[in-house]
Amino acid sequence: MDLSSLRIGIVHSLVGKNDGVSIVIDQTVRTMVEQIRIPLGNIFFLAAHAPSRFNTTLDEVFWHKNDANKEILRSFSDGATEDLEDTILTHAAHAEEVIADFVEANRLDLLIAHNMSHPYNFVAAVGLGRYLEKRRNDGIVSPRCLLWWHDSHFERELFRDPNPVVREYLRYVPSPLVDGIVFINTRQPELARRHFEQYGRKGSKQFFDRKTAVIPNTCDIRWDWHAADRTGGLIYPPQDSFNRTFLSDVGVSRAAAELGMDPDHTILLLQHTRVVPRKRIDVAIDFAFRLADISRQRGQSKCVVLLVSGPSGDEQGEYREELRRHFRVAGSRREDLKVAFILGEQTIFPHREIVVDRKYYSFSEVPAIVAARGGLGTYFSEVEGFGNNLLEMIGMALPAVINRFEVYESDLAGYGFRLPATSGCELTDDVVEESYRLLTDIPYRNEVVLHNLEVLESKLGHRVMATKLEPLLHNLYIYE
């Protein structure tokens, strides 16, 4: 089949933002346009929110934090409210109608549905499932539907005990009628097999053999790291004039000054994630104090600033305040240490902007800014689908200290990245020492940075996505 003729619709809550799924969506679009030769004009987007972009339809029903989804999540494991089923059906029916109109208006051959295996997108997932159910019951096989499985209720302890009403509609989360699945790690296919068998999907073995693929998060390196000066200076991506005022605008300079320190002699840590509990930013705060302590012991007495680049409120809104309390308690125990904690969400956006006289900085560029100042990334996540933001830091020459989350052990560890790593979020002396060496021993740091860039380019570049996605797309149409 000539894939270049496909008309493709991409469905998700957000498009073009700085969350992990939006990043993957943009990666898939680049892959399909540049590697598979599908014209950009043949790709359409359906979302709740998106910046101005070509071929985009917006509807609030797809917003994962709309009132209906909030009500479903609040009562997911508790007793169902009296009108919960009406809420689900009413909003899912609207989602179904919007999807049908989107398909018809754009004459779509393929829907790529992102994260419709996750209860945070409950209404959209049920709407999509009901749409596929009606089409297939009428004998209509178009459009094909490819599910991109980023996360699911099977992978979160929080969703282990659904109430009876929710359980009834989980058959659509995800729908067993999808025509193919992309998984992002090797643990997910078995979860999907069990789900599909529960709902009686026929030909399950052939389906998984022919119409599914594990495509890990990938990251292209967007600067010429091969040409980096390797004679001893710090290796980092080229910087431009826009980002020269970043430290001042995001609050690092002010925080250092309030601690009586020079911003140019500050240890800068970057938590390049959203502010959600599973990212364990509390461990990053503790790590900042450990680094400040070792700096003091070595006679350098630098201050440490932990900057979080992603937004808050996406999963548990109170977590931001919990972190602030955690920071205050940690500071009260070690008043001799100079540590600051900054949430950058008011200054760091998906893309650069200037509004009146205020700059807003691009989320994707922040790791390069921190790398240019000899900083370090923190990534103590307990649960990850793969590790998109970790790859972004590596791709911008920013070393990172991590926690060995389960998928890291099963999928990422084998690639051979060199990363100081904890287990169970326990900050050992060895991990702190190795991290401090990355901050102070520039030749060693550069050796680690170059090694990680080589691994990323050779094993997890976007061409990996193309080599797996292209045959999968063919199989969606070759096999019934």
N, C-alpha and C positions, 0 to 999 in steps of 0.2 A: 504493500500500500504506500502511496505517496503521502507521507506525513506532512509535507509542507502545505498541503491543501486543507488540513484540519482547521476548523474553527473551534476555539477552546475558551471555555468559561472557567474562571478561577473564583472560588467562593471561600470567604473567611470573614470573621468579625472585623478585622483591621487589614488594610493594605497600605504599604508604603510608610509604615511607622518603624519604630526601633525595637519592637518585640521580636523574639526569635522566629516566630512563624512568618511575620512579614519579611524578615531577612531571607528566609528560605524561599518564599514566593518570588522575591526579586531574583534570587539565584536561579530558580527554575525558568523564569522568563528569559533571562540572559542565555541560559543553556539552550532553550528551545529556539531562540532567535539566532544565536551565533553558531551553535553546533548542529542543530537538527533542521535549520533553515525554515522554520515556521515564521511567516511575516508577523511583525509586531501588530499590524492592523488586524490580524486574525485572532488576537488574544483579548479577551474581555474580562472585566472584574466586577464582582458582586460583593459588596461589603456594607458594613454600617458606617464606617468612617475611613476616609482616605484623603490625602492631599490631592490637589488637582492633578489628574492623570488621564491619559487617553483611554477611551472606551470603558468608563466606570459608571456603574449603577449603584446607588446608595439607598439603603432602607434600614431604619432603626431596629427592625425585628431581628437583624443579624448581630446586634450589639450584645456581646456576651455579658454585659453588666446592665442590661435593661431590667425593668421591674419584674418581668415574668421570670427571667433566669435567676434573679436574686431570690424570688419567692421559692423557686424550685430548690435552690441550693440551701436555703435556710431550713427547709423541711425535708431535705433529702433522706436523712436517717431518722428523723423524728416522726411523730404521728402526722399523717397528711392533713392539711387544712381542708375544710369542707369544700372549698371551691378550687382546690389544686388541679384536679383533672380538667375542669373547665378552662383554667388558665393555660394549661398545656395545649389543649385542643384548639382554643381560639387563636393563640399566637402561632402555633405550628401550622394551622390552616392558612394563616396569612403568609408565613414563610413559604409554604408550598406554592401558593398562588404567585408570589414574587419570582420564585425559581422558574415556574412554568412560563411566565411572561418573559423573563430574561433569556431563557432557552429559545423561545419562539422569535423574539425580536432580533436576536443575533444569529439565528439559524445555526445553533451550536451542534457540533459532532461529539464533543467531549466536555464533561464537567470534571474539574479537578477540585475536590472538596477537602479543605485543610482542617484538621483537628475536629472532625465530626464524630470522633470516638470519645470525646471528653464532655463530662456533664456541664462544664462552664459554657458550652455551646449547645445546651440541651434543646432549646426551641428550634434552632436551625437544623440540628441533626434529625429531630423528629419530622420536621417539615420536608427535608430532603428524602428521608426514608419513605414517607407517605407518597411523595411524588414518584419515586422509583417504583413503589409498589403498584400504583395505579397504571403507570406506563407498562410495566411488565405483565400485569394482569390483562391488559388490552393487547398483548402481543407486540408491543413497540419496544425495540431494543436500542433506539437512539433517543437521547444521546447516551453514549457510554459514560460510566462514572468511575473515576479513579479516586480512591480515598488516600489522602496523605496522612498517615497515622503518626502524629507527633507525641501524643500522650493519651491516656485513657483512664477511666475509673478503675480498671483492673490493676493499675500501677500505683494507686494511691490508697493508703490506709483509711483516709478520710471518707472514701466512698464504698467501703466494704459491706455496709449494712443498709441498703436502700429500703424505704418504706414500700408498702404494696402498690401504691399508685405509681410511684416512680419506677418500680421494678417492671410494671406492665409496659412502660414505654422505653425501657432500656433496650428492647429488641431493635430499636432504631439507632442506638448509640453504640456502635455504628450499625447501619442497615446491612443485613446479610445479602442484599441484592446488588451491592456495588460490583462493578465488573473487574476491578483490580485494586490492589493496595500497594502503596509504598510505605515500608517501615523504616524507621531511622536507627533501630538497633536490633541486635540478633535475639533479644529476649521477647520481642513483641509478636512474632509469627505464632508462637505457641498459644499466646493469649487469644489471638484472633481465631485460631483453630477451635479452641474450646467454645468460644462465643458462637461461631457459625454452626458448630455441631449441635449446640443447645437449641438453635432455632431451625434445625433440619435442613441446612443448605446441602444440596446434592452435589456430587462430584468434587468434594472438598479437596482431595489429594491433587487432582489435575488442576484445580483452581490455584492452589498454592504453588504448584510446580511451574505453571505457565504464566500466571497473571499477578504474581506478587514479586517484589524485589526489596532487598534491604539496601537503601541508599542513605549512607550516613550524611550528617551535616558536612558540608564542604566549605572551603574558603579559598578564593584566589588571592594571591599576594598582589596588591595593587601598586607596588613600587618596585624599582629595579634594585633588589637587594644584592644581586650578583655584583653590581658595580660599587657596593659600599666600600668605603675606605677601611682596610683591615690592618692598618699600621699601628693601631693601639688606641685610637679614639673611640668613643661610645658609638655603637652602631644603632641607627634609628632612621625612620623614613624622613624624606625631605619635608621641611616645614615652610609655611607661607606666612605672609604678613597678617592675614585675618586672625590667626590663632596666637599671635604674639601677646595679646592682652587677656588670654584665657585665664591665667592664674589669678589675675586681678578681678576679672568679671565673675568668676565662679566662687570667689571668696577665699581662695588659698592664701593670697597675700595678706589679707586682713586677719585671717586666723593666725598666721605665723606671727604677725606684728603684735597681736594681742597676747601672744605667748612670749613676747620679747625676743623673737628670733627673726633672722633674715630669711625671706621667702626663697632666696637662691640657695640656701643651705638647709633645705627641708627634705626629709624623706617623704616622697609622695607615693601613696598606695591607691590603686584604683580597683574598686568593686564594680566591674563592668556588667551589671545585671539590673533587673528590676528589683524593687524592694518588696520581696515576698519571703515568708518564713523559711521555705525549704532552701533558700540560698545561704542561710546561716551567717548573716552579716554580723551577728553577735560575736561569732568566732573571729571574724575579720577585725572587729573592734579590740578583742583581747589580743590578737596578733599585733596590732598597732602598738599597744602598750608593751608587749614583749620586745618589739624592735626598739622602742624608745629606751627601754631598760638596758638592752645590750649596747646601744649607742652610748649611753651614759657610762656604762662600765668600761668601755673602750676609750673613754676620754674625749669623745666627739660631741656628746650632749646635743645632738640635733633634735629638732621637733619632728613629729610624725603626723602627717595629715592623711586621713582616710577619706577619699572622695567616692561617693556612689553616683554613677552616671545615669542610671535608669530611673523610671518613675515609680511612685508608690501607689498603693490603693488598689492594685489589680486583683489581688486575692483576699487579703485580710488587711483592711485599712488601718487597723489599730497597730499593726506591726511597726510602723514608722515611730510611733510614740514609745513602743516597747524598746526599740533600739536606742532612742534618746535617753530613756531611763537607764538602760544598761550602760551606756557611755558615762552617764553621771555617776553611777555607782562605781564603775571601774576607776574613774578619775578620783573619786573620794578616797579610794584605797591607796592610790599612788599619786599623791599630790606633788611629789617631787618630779614627776615625768610630764613632759610637754607633748600633749596629744590633742589633735582636733578632729572632729567628725563633721563632714559636710555632705548634705544631700543636694545634688546638683540639678534636680528636676526642674527648677525654675529657670535654668540657664541653658540646659542641654536638651535639644530637640532632635527629631529625626533628621532635619536638614538645617543648614545654615539659614539664618534670617537676620535682617536688621530692621527693627521697628523703632521709628523716630531716631533716637541716639543710642539704642541699646542693642547689643549683639546677642544672638542666640547661636550656640555652637552645635555642630553635627555630632550625634552620638557615635557614629562610626569612626570619627577622627580622634576621639578622646584617647584611645590607647596609644596612638602615635605621639600625641602631645606629652603624655606621661612618660613614654619611652625616651623621648628626647631630653627629658629631665632626669633620666636615670632611675625612674621609679620602678614599681613592682605591682603586678596584678594579684588580686586575691580571689579565690574561687573555692570556697569551702562548702559547696552545695552538698546536701544529703541525697537529693533526688534530681536526676536530669534525664531527659530523653536521649540526649547525646552530649552536647556541650558547645553550642554555637558560639556563645560569647567568649568561651575559652579559646576557640580557634581564631576568633577575631583578634584577641590580644596577641596570640602567637604570631599571626600574620602581620602585625604591626611592630614586631621586634620587642614586645613587652614580655619579659619573663613573668611567670605566674606561679604562686604557691597554691596548692589545691588540697581538697579532701578526696580520698579515693571512693567516690560514690559507686554504686553497684554497676552501672553501665560503663563507667570508666574502666573498671576491672575486667568486664567481659568484652568490651569492644575497643576502647581507646588505648589501654595500656600496651597492647600488642604492637602499636605503630612505632613505639620507641621514643616518644617525646621525653625530654629531660625536664622534669618539674619537681621541685620539692613537694613532698606529699605527706599528708596526715592520714590516719585511719580513724574512723569514728570521731572526727573533728577534734582529736586530742593533739594539742600543740606541744610537741616534744622539743627538747633542747636541740636535737639534731636538725629538725626542720627549721627552727629559728636561726640556727647557725648557718645553715646552707643558704637560707634566704638572705641573711645579712651579707654573706659573701657575694651574692649576686648584686647587691647594692654598692659594694665597696671594692671589689676586685674586677676591674674593667676587662682585662684580658680573658678572665674566666667567664664573665658575663657574656662577652662577645662570642666566645666558643659555644656557649649554651644557646644563645640566640640564633647563630648560624646553623647549628645542628637542627634546631626545631623548625626553622624556615625550610630547610632541605626536606625534612620529613613531611611537612605540610604540603609543600609543592609537589613532591613525588607521589604522595599517597592519598591526599585529601583535597586536591584541586578540583575545580568545577568539571574538568573533563571526566572525572570519576562519575559524576552525576549523569553526564551524557552517555557514557558507555553502558549504563544500566537502564536509564530512562528510555532511550530510543527503542531497544528491543522489546521492552515492556509495552510501549505504546503500540508497536506492531502487533503484539500478541492479543491485545484487546480486540483487534478487528479480525485477526486470522482465525481465532478459536471462538466458538459460540459458548 
